Amino acid sequence: MSSSPDIAGILDNTKELDRLRKEQEEVLVEINKMHKKLQATPEIVEKPGDTSLSKLKNLYIQAKELSESEVTVSNILLTQLDALLPSGPTGNNVEN
């Protein structure tokens, strides 16, 4: 049956999506920690050698890249699932 590799690909992409979401959550926790730190002591960024804003920017870049990867993998999954669905009318048709 030819759908076995398709199912394997879907499962692989599902695992990748889970991994991306977990990594996103970790980055968001770090972003929130940085925000709390900066809210509690905003004067810290004025100190020479402080890298708080640079770290925060890098975390946002990382979060954006993870989000874009999530969109890519989600679109691949949608395409894979569409390929497995039978063609023709679906259950969404409404009779008048």
Protein Blocks (a to p, Z undefined) as FASTA:
>chain_A
ZZlmmmmmmmmmmmmmmmmmmmmmmmmmmmmmmmmmmmmmmmlmmpghiaklmmmmmmmm
mmmmmmmmmmmmmmmmmmmmmmmpcgdjdfkbccZZ
